Amino acid sequence: MTTTLIGRRVLLRPLKSGDFDQWREVRVRNHDWLTKWEPERSKKGPDTIGDPGAFSLRCHARDREWQLGTGYGFGIFVDGSFAGEINLNSVQRGPFQNAYLGYWMDEARCGQGYIPESVVLVLRYAFGQLDLHRIQISIVPRNDASRRVVEKLGIRSEGTAVRYLEINGVWEDHVRYAVTNEEWSAWGGSLSAKWLD
């Protein structure tokens, strides 16, 4: 994949096999910080953190999603170093024109505005290049760091979905946030000016 999104301080691009060492270092160091907010890894599934081959297969699967138009995954790079991920998942076309946005960041880099900047870049790409109509973000209510991102950007809450996703072995409620193309047209320019220009 050749799509690269460049912000004020972040660069977003699809991960490739050669990113394994940096990706693994961040994932291992942030194990406790991240796994409490993620689905439990299948015991039968590949170990992408310990196995470079499994990570490579993950990258190829993401490339295939790009080719099919069903998902768009980006590594977040700050000063040339891997710092996290942001992904548009489960892209649906037809009358829905929707995708789900998820993100995570190295705890050592949290609180510096890198994720809000990355979200604005991806929203601009989703509405401007992919012609999507709606982007949804679902967050466990007690995940204050993730909720601060959407609140900082003024993304609208649509309420709580009860036992919405399995997270770390438990069916967790999620606060659902969303932004539509019409909303982005109204205030996306000011967000871009604040976070990207």
SVG drawing of the C-alpha trace seen along z (x, -y; Angstrom):
<svg xmlns="http://www.w3.org/2000/svg" viewBox="-29 -26 42 50">
<polyline fill="none" stroke="black" stroke-width="0.4" points="0.0,0.0 1.3,-3.5 -1.3,-5.6 0.5,-7.8 -1.2,-10.5 1.0,-13.3 -0.1,-15.5 1.7,-18.2 3.6,-15.8 2.4,-12.3 2.8,-10.2 0.3,-7.4 1.0,-4.5 0.1,-0.8 2.4,1.4 4.8,3.7 6.8,6.8 9.9,4.7 8.0,2.8 7.9,5.9 10.7,5.1 9.4,1.6 5.8,2.8 6.7,5.7 8.8,3.5 5.9,1.1 3.3,3.9 5.4,5.8 6.2,2.6 2.5,1.6 1.0,5.0 -0.8,4.0 -1.8,0.6 -3.4,2.1 -4.8,5.6 -7.5,4.3 -9.1,2.5 -8.8,5.2 -10.5,8.5 -8.9,11.5 -6.5,13.2 -7.6,16.6 -5.5,19.4 -5.5,21.1 -4.7,17.9 -1.3,16.8 1.0,15.0 1.7,11.7 3.7,10.3 6.1,13.2 6.2,14.5 7.5,12.2 5.9,14.6 2.5,14.1 3.0,10.3 3.8,10.5 0.6,12.4 -1.3,9.8 0.2,7.1 -0.7,9.0 -4.3,9.5 -4.5,5.7 -3.1,5.1 -5.9,7.4 -8.5,5.3 -7.1,2.2 -7.5,4.0 -11.0,5.1 -12.0,1.7 -13.1,3.4 -10.5,1.9 -7.8,-0.7 -5.1,-0.2 -2.4,-2.7 0.7,-2.6 1.2,-5.9 4.8,-7.2 6.2,-10.1 9.7,-11.3 10.1,-8.2 9.4,-5.8 6.3,-3.6 3.9,-4.9 0.5,-3.2 -2.2,-2.2 -5.4,-3.7 -7.7,-1.7 -10.9,-2.1 -12.5,1.4 -15.6,3.1 -16.2,0.7 -19.7,1.2 -20.9,-0.3 -24.4,-0.3 -26.9,-2.5 -24.8,-2.5 -21.4,-3.9 -20.0,-3.3 -16.8,-2.3 -15.7,-1.8 -12.6,-3.7 -10.3,-2.3 -6.9,-3.5 -4.3,-2.8 -1.1,-4.6 2.1,-3.9 1.4,-5.0 4.7,-6.9 3.4,-9.2 -0.2,-9.6 -1.4,-13.1 0.6,-14.8 -2.2,-15.1 -1.0,-12.5 -4.2,-10.5 -6.5,-13.5 -4.3,-14.6 -4.3,-11.0 -8.1,-10.8 -8.5,-14.1 -6.2,-12.9 -8.2,-9.6 -11.6,-11.4 -10.4,-13.7 -9.3,-10.7 -12.5,-8.8 -14.8,-11.6 -12.6,-13.2 -11.0,-10.2 -13.2,-7.2 -16.5,-9.0 -17.9,-7.4 -20.9,-8.9 -20.5,-7.9 -17.7,-6.9 -18.4,-5.3 -16.1,-5.0 -17.0,-2.7 -15.3,-3.1 -15.6,-1.3 -17.0,-3.9 -14.2,-3.8 -11.5,-4.3 -11.0,-7.9 -8.0,-8.4 -9.9,-7.3 -13.0,-9.2 -11.0,-12.4 -9.9,-12.1 -13.4,-12.1 -14.6,-14.8 -11.6,-17.0 -12.6,-16.7 -16.3,-17.4 -17.5,-14.0 -21.1,-13.4 -22.1,-10.7 -25.0,-8.4 -25.4,-6.7 -24.4,-3.4 -24.6,0.0 -25.0,2.6 -22.6,5.6 -21.5,4.5 -18.1,6.1 -16.0,8.8 -13.0,7.0 -10.4,9.0 -12.8,11.8 -15.8,9.8 -18.8,8.4 -18.4,4.7 -20.8,1.8 -19.5,-0.8 -20.3,-4.5 -20.9,-4.9 -19.7,-8.1 -20.3,-9.0 -19.6,-11.7 -21.3,-12.0 -20.1,-13.5 -22.5,-16.4 -21.0,-17.2 -17.5,-16.9 -18.4,-19.3 -19.6,-21.8 -16.7,-21.7 -14.0,-19.5 -12.1,-22.5 -11.8,-24.0 -10.6,-20.7 -8.0,-20.4 -6.8,-23.9 -6.4,-23.3 -4.7,-19.9 -3.0,-19.6 -2.1,-23.0"/>
</svg>
